[in-house]
Amino acid sequence: MRFSGFVLPLAMLLSAGVAGAQVTLPTGTSRFSVVQGEKTVGSTECTVTAAGSGYNVTSQGEVRLSKLNYSFNDTQMMDRALNLVSDQITGSVNGKPVTFAVKADPSGRQFNITVTAEGKSNQNTVDRHQHLALLPDLDAAGYILLHRVGLENPQISWALIPKQNGLLVPTTYARDANVRGRYEGHEIDVQHTTVTVSAQNSIAVELFYAQDGRLLEADLPEQNFYVIRDGFHLVNRPKFAPPRSPEQNPGQSPGQNARPEYSTPQGGPPPQMQQQ
């Protein structure tokens, strides 16, 4: 395993809803265990609070392995339509601090990114899209927001990976068969969706969630990591099938140079900027 900055490789990194339906973000705190194989190796939690112009989403987590001590704190600000406005991640890998900061520019069409690691700072810009989830490794907030993007059933969706100077990659969603799980002592029906991240060298994130939309588990089977909500147990885990790369839209190149086809809401202004 190689580590870059304070994130794991891209390999470490929903539900089909009614198109055009308004998706909200439930408030409160959700706690998850990070499991590798059969062993709990860390934890992560996410707290969502409503703000006058949208949502504040804070999360934290840590993972302790024989060759890795990884911890982070993540603070996101989002508008009412769940468009990311700004983000600040502070993290540490084996005692080395790193920060990753994202902020929408005044036009609302681009993100300005600053990465500080090993005493050096680097800047980058990427297009700001609708239907985008920021995906730090093993961060409960990232998987919860990935799920909320899927509920909107968008034709085009994105992930911003806090690796290197920020990687903007496409995502696709595929609804899978329901499975069974046990939550707080009660057996329940569990919905299952697989999200494929990136148009090249695709990686899968398997999301399991309750009928009310609560995320119960996010699996990274290719890395043998499982992020499991406290009190939940998946009864019949489906056999993992490696994803195929999503088809690329004509005239669109994946990654940081992709054209911002969804940078503004259709029929409306750019995503709303929160007042600081």
C-alpha positions in Angstrom: 0.0 0.0 0.0 1.3 3.5 -0.9 0.1 6.6 0.7 0.2 10.1 -0.8 -0.3 13.1 1.5 -2.8 12.2 4.2 -5.1 10.2 1.9 -4.8 6.6 0.8 -4.6 5.8 -3.0 -7.6 6.5 -5.2 -8.4 2.8 -4.8 -9.2 3.6 -1.1 -11.7 5.9 -1.4 -27.1 4.8 -3.9 -29.9 4.8 -4.4 -31.9 5.7 -7.6 -34.4 8.4 -6.7 -36.9 10.4 -8.7 -35.2 12.6 -11.2 -35.5 16.3 -10.1 -36.7 15.4 -6.6 -35.4 17.7 -3.8 -32.9 15.8 -1.7 -32.3 17.0 1.9 -29.6 16.1 4.3 -30.8 14.7 7.7 -29.3 16.5 10.6 -27.6 14.7 13.6 -24.6 12.6 14.3 -23.8 9.2 12.7 -21.0 6.9 14.1 -19.2 4.2 12.2 -16.5 1.6 12.8 -13.8 1.0 10.3 -13.2 -2.7 9.8 -10.4 -4.4 7.9 -11.1 -8.1 7.4 -12.6 -9.2 10.7 -10.8 -6.6 12.9 -11.9 -3.1 13.9 -9.0 -0.8 13.0 -10.6 2.6 13.5 -13.7 4.8 13.6 -15.3 7.8 11.9 -18.3 9.9 12.6 -20.3 12.7 10.8 -22.4 15.5 12.2 -24.8 17.5 10.0 -26.3 20.8 11.2 -28.6 23.1 9.3 -27.4 26.6 8.6 -29.4 29.6 7.3 -28.0 29.1 3.8 -27.5 25.3 3.7 -25.7 22.8 5.9 -22.5 22.5 7.9 -21.1 18.9 7.8 -18.3 18.0 10.1 -16.6 14.7 10.4 -13.6 13.0 12.0 -11.9 9.7 12.1 -8.8 7.6 12.7 -7.3 4.4 11.5 -4.5 2.5 13.3 -2.6 -0.2 11.5 0.8 -1.7 12.0 2.3 0.6 9.3 -0.2 3.5 9.4 -1.6 5.9 11.9 -4.1 8.1 10.0 -6.4 10.7 11.5 -8.4 13.6 10.1 -10.9 16.4 10.8 -13.1 17.6 7.9 -15.5 20.6 7.8 -17.7 21.2 4.8 -20.1 24.0 4.0 -22.9 23.2 1.5 -25.8 25.2 0.1 -29.4 24.2 0.2 -29.1 22.2 -3.0 -26.2 20.2 -1.5 -23.6 21.9 -3.7 -20.2 22.1 -2.0 -19.2 25.7 -1.1 -16.0 25.1 0.9 -14.1 22.4 2.8 -11.1 22.3 5.2 -9.5 18.9 6.0 -6.7 18.7 8.5 -5.0 15.3 8.8 -2.0 13.4 9.9 -0.3 10.3 8.5 2.3 8.7 10.8 2.8 12.0 12.6 3.1 14.2 9.4 0.4 16.9 9.2 -1.3 17.8 5.9 -4.2 20.2 5.1 -6.5 20.2 2.1 -8.6 23.3 1.6 -11.3 23.9 -1.1 -13.3 27.1 -1.7 -15.6 28.1 -4.5 -14.4 31.2 -6.3 -16.7 34.3 -6.5 -18.2 33.2 -9.8 -19.3 29.9 -8.3 -18.0 28.0 -11.2 -14.6 26.8 -10.0 -13.0 25.5 -6.8 -9.7 27.0 -5.6 -7.7 24.2 -3.9 -4.7 24.6 -1.5 -2.7 21.6 -0.3 -0.1 21.9 2.4 2.2 19.0 3.2 5.8 18.6 4.3 6.1 22.4 4.7 5.1 23.1 1.1 1.9 24.6 -0.3 0.5 23.9 -3.8 -2.5 25.5 -5.5 -4.9 24.1 -8.1 -8.3 24.9 -9.7 -10.9 22.5 -10.9 -14.4 23.0 -12.3 -17.2 23.2 -9.8 -20.1 20.8 -10.6 -23.5 19.9 -9.4 -23.9 16.4 -8.1 -20.4 16.3 -6.6 -19.2 14.5 -3.5 -15.9 15.2 -1.7 -14.4 11.7 -0.9 -11.6 11.7 1.7 -10.6 8.1 2.6 -12.6 6.3 5.2 -14.7 9.5 6.0 -18.3 8.8 6.9 -19.3 12.2 5.6 -18.0 11.4 2.1 -20.0 8.2 1.9 -23.2 9.8 3.3 -22.9 12.7 0.7 -22.1 10.2 -2.1 -25.4 8.5 -1.2 -27.4 11.8 -1.2 -26.0 12.6 -4.7 -27.3 9.2 -5.9 -30.8 10.0 -4.5 -31.0 12.8 -7.1 -30.5 10.2 -9.9 -28.3 12.6 -11.9 -27.2 11.8 -15.5 -23.7 13.1 -14.7 -22.1 13.0 -11.3 -18.6 13.6 -9.8 -16.2 12.9 -7.0 -13.5 15.3 -5.8 -10.7 13.2 -4.4 -8.3 15.0 -1.9 -5.2 13.3 -3.4 -2.2 15.0 -4.9 -3.6 18.5 -5.8 -7.2 17.4 -6.0 -8.6 14.9 -8.5 -12.0 15.5 -10.2 -13.3 12.3 -11.6 -16.7 11.1 -12.9 -18.9 8.6 -11.0 -21.7 6.3 -12.0 -24.4 4.5 -10.0 -25.9 1.0 -10.4 -28.8 -0.3 -8.3 -28.2 -3.8 -7.0 -30.5 -6.4 -5.4 -31.7 -5.8 -1.9 -30.1 -7.8 1.0 -30.9 -8.4 4.6 -29.3 -6.8 7.6 -29.8 -6.4 11.4 -29.9 -3.0 12.9 -30.2 -2.4 16.7 -31.5 -6.0 17.1 -34.1 -5.9 14.4 -33.8 -7.6 11.0 -34.4 -5.2 8.1 -34.5 -5.0 4.4 -31.3 -3.2 3.1 -31.0 -1.5 -0.2 -27.7 -1.7 -2.1 -26.1 0.5 -4.8 -22.6 0.4 -6.2 -20.9 3.6 -7.2 -18.1 3.4 -9.7 -15.4 6.1 -9.3 -13.3 7.3 -12.2 -13.5 6.6 -15.9 -10.1 4.8 -15.9 -8.9 2.2 -13.4 -12.4 2.3 -11.9 -12.9 1.6 -8.2 -16.1 0.5 -6.6 -17.8 1.8 -3.4 -20.7 -0.4 -2.3 -23.3 1.5 -0.3 -26.0 -0.2 1.9 -28.8 1.9 3.3 -32.2 1.7 5.0 -35.5 2.4 3.3 -35.6 5.8 5.0 -32.3 6.7 3.3 -29.9 6.3 6.3 -26.5 5.0 5.2 -25.7 1.8 7.1 -22.5 0.7 5.5 -19.9 1.6 2.9 -17.7 -1.1 1.6 -14.3 -0.8 -0.2 -14.0 -4.5 -1.1 -10.9 -4.2 -3.3 -9.0 -2.8 -0.2 -10.8 -5.0 2.3 -12.1 -2.0 4.3 -15.7 -1.7 5.6 -17.2 1.4 7.2 -20.1 0.1 9.3 -22.7 2.2 11.2 -22.7 1.4 15.0 -25.5 -1.2 15.7 -25.7 -2.6 12.1 -24.7 -6.0 10.8 -25.1 -7.1 7.2 -26.6 -10.6 7.2 -26.0 -11.7 3.6 -23.1 -9.8 2.0 -23.3 -10.1 -1.8 -20.3 -11.4 -3.7 -18.2 -8.5 -5.0 -17.8 -8.1 -8.8 -15.1 -5.7 -9.9 -16.6 -2.7 -11.7 -16.2 -1.9 -15.4 -15.2 1.6 -16.4 -18.2 3.9 -17.0 -18.7 5.0 -20.6 -17.4 8.4 -21.3 -19.7 11.0 -22.7 -19.0 12.1 -26.2 -16.7 15.2 -26.3 -16.0 15.0 -22.6 -12.6 14.1 -21.1 -12.6 12.8 -17.6 -10.7 14.3 -14.7 -9.6 17.8 -13.8 -10.0 19.2 -17.4 -13.6 18.0 -17.9 -15.9 20.7 -19.1 -18.3 22.0 -16.4 -21.5 20.7 -18.0 -23.2 20.7 -14.6 -21.4 23.6 -12.9 -24.6 25.6 -12.5 -28.2 24.4 -11.7 -30.3 24.1 -14.8 -32.6 27.1 -15.1 -31.1 28.9 -12.2 -28.1 30.8 -10.9 -24.7 29.4 -9.9 -24.7 27.4 -6.6 -25.4 29.7 -3.8 -22.4 31.0 -1.8 -22.7 30.8 1.9 -21.9 34.0 3.9 -18.8 33.6 6.0 
